[in-house]
Amino acid sequence: MKHPDTSTAARRRPLRARALTASTAALFLPQVLAGSPASAVTPGDPAQGTRGVAVVTYNLGDQAHRLPETGEPVEIAGTVHYPKDLGTTPRPLVVLLHGWHETCADRSAAAARAAAEEAGDWDAYEAASRKLYSWPCAPGTRPIASDRGYDYLGEKLAGDGFIVVSLRANGINASSVESDGNASARAGLINKHLALWQQLDASGRGPLAGAFRDAATGRPARVDFRRHVDLNRVGTMGHSRAGAGVTWQAADRHKDQWPAGVKIRSVLALAPAYNVMTEDMTAYEITDTPLAVVRGTCDGQVGPEALTFAADATARSSAGFHPFEMRGANHNYFNTQWSPESGEVAARDDAGHDADRPGQCTERGGSTFETQLSEAAQRRAGAAYTAAFFRRYLTGGERSEAVTTGR
């Protein structure tokens, strides 16, 4: 099985990062970002006429995309949060992408894997894991909807006036692509979706036309996104291995792969798993796109190298670079589907714990313990940071009366 390791980027130079707590995020972060270097985006108001948030999904099929490197199948599916009143001014687009996690909700396989791990039967462990990381899932086994794990972010950002698309990447998680190839595959999937949105916005046509369904009922939903999506103001957020994916996608070397008419204006790497990538920094180097990186101090999967790798990637950048540590935050709570309260298969608290320190946590292999954030508190802090960052770089940091009052 593929697990994060510290064989490469963990050796990078240390970086002193700011600390972030749930209680101060809402006030502290916007002030920090307001003092950042000015973005190249003309300030504007994406939230004109916002009167609540609507949610639709689309799914073009479990094998609608093929990985260029291997030909393995990947779904083209996502969840869209958007202001019910799209108004007359095109709105910035924020793309969210999850990282590596189990793909199929097979409870019997999960139980078998846990039993095999307890018994030290690694052949049985691998056999059960193959069922949990298969694609497409076996008949009768539903996919784990990791894209829905960021619904709280979608609702927050759409309430601020953005159109938000959370992508599903189970096919990549089940594939054989690793290291830089995995980051490249995730970047390619983002570009594939962006090309579909560019076609939809320009003409109202293409594969996405007529593909939307109400997220609650599953019934067809008619939404006219034509001329409502500002693809010249796109932000991306990648969690875990997708943090490496969005960094790769925005890197100077890969800008020529963006669809025509698309401009990535800001990138947020959330608990990014750079630690399974190579030492080729030129493939991740970003010199003119603002990058933020967030890591929890109780992350059981990604170490402090997430911050130093990002610092190296932006060492020559003329745009903003924002590293933050979130005290008491782990890796999985940023995605509701990966968190224990969801009851989903394979959901877990990945932080390190000590039976003698109830309510406290530490990072992978760590010895310093602190109070652990609850699932809700961690997501509130994450949402506050994410909203502040994208407002800063996609709208110039301005919020209109329409956003504040709901008019």
Residue, then its C-alpha position, 0 to 999 in steps of 0.5 A: m500500500k502507498h503511505p506518506d513517508t518522510s524520505t525526501a522533503a522531510r529533510r528540507r530546511p526549517l521554516r518558522a510558521r505562524a500559529l492559527t487557532a480556531s478561536t482567532a481564525a475569523l479575526f486574525l486571518p483576514q487582517v494578515l491577508a489584507g497586508s499581503p502583496a497586492s494581487a494582479v486581480t482587479p478588485g470586484d464584487p462576486a456576490q452581487g445579488t446573493r440570496g442563499v446557496a444552492v447545491v447541484t452535482y454532476n457525474l459523467g461516468d466512472q470511466a469518463h476520463r483516462l489517465p494519460e500515463t496509464g490509461e486507468p479510468v477516472e470519474i468526471a464528477g463533482t459537487v457545485h455550490y453557487p449563489k441562487d441568484l447568479g446576478t449579472t456579473p461573472r463570478p470567480l470560480v473556486v475548485l476544490l480537490h480531495g487527496w488520497h483516501e479509500t474509494c469504495a464503502d465496503r464495510s466488510a473489507a474494512a473489517a477484514r483489513a482491521a482484523a488482518e492488521e491486528a493479526g499481522d496477516w499482511d497478505a490478508y491486509e493487502a487483499a482487503s485494501r484492494k477492495l477498498y481502493s478499487w475503481p470502479c467499485a464492485p457492483g452493489t458497493r457505493p463510492i465514497a463521496s470524498d468531494r462532499g467532504y468539503d460541503y462546508l467550504g462550498e457553502k461558505l464560499a458560495g455564500d460569499g459569492f463564489i461558484v465552487v466546484s468540488l471534484r471527485a478523484n476516486g479513480i486516481n486514488a485507486s490508480s497506480v500513479e505515484s509521486d510526481g505522476n500522482a500530482s500530475a494526474r490530479a492537475g490534469l483532472i483539474n484542467k479537464h474539469l476547467a475545460l468543461w466549465q469553460q465550454l459551458d460558460a462560453s456557449g451553454r453547451g458541452p458535456l456539462a449541459g443538462a448534467f446537473r442534478d439536485a444534490a438533495t433529491g437527485r432529480p435533474a436541475r436546470v441551472d444556466f451558468r452561461r456567462h456567469v463564471d469568471l474563468n479569468r479568476v480561478g482559485t484552487m484548493g487541494h487537500s493532502r495529495a491534492g495539495a501537491g496536485v494544485t501546486w503542480q497545476a499552478a507551477d510555472r512549468h505547467k501553465d501552458q496546460w491550462p485550458a484557453g481562457v483560464k487563469i489561476r489566481s490563487v492556490l491553497a494547499l491544505a495539509p499537502a502531502y508533498n512528502v511523497m514527491t520528488e526533490d525536483m523543485t522546478a516542477y513545483e516552482i511558482t513565481d507569480t501566483p499567491l500560495a497559502v499552505v496550512r498544516g495542523t500540529c496534530d497531523g498524523q499523515v503530513g509533517p512540517e515538511a509541508l511548510t518547508f516544501a512550499a517555501d522552497a517552491t515559492a522561494r523566487s515568487s513575487a506573489g504572496f506566500h502564506p504558511f500557517e500552522m493550525r494548533g490542535a488540527n489533524h489531517n482528516y477532520f478537514n474532510t467530513q467524509w474522512s472524519p469519525e462523526s460521519g460514520e463513513v467507511a474508513a473515517r478516522d482520527d489520524a492524530g497521535h494520542d496518549a492514553d494518559r493525555p485525554g483530549q490532547c494530540t500530537e503530530r506523526g511521531g511527535s512528543t509535544f501534546e496540545t488540546q485537540l480541536s473538535e471536528a467542528a472547530q477545525r472546520r470553522a478555522g479552515a473555512a475562515y482561512t479559506a474564505a479570507f484567502f480567496r476573497r483577498y486574491l480573487t476579489g481584492g479582499e473587498r466584500s459588498e453590502a450585498v454579502t453582509t446583508g444578504r441583499 
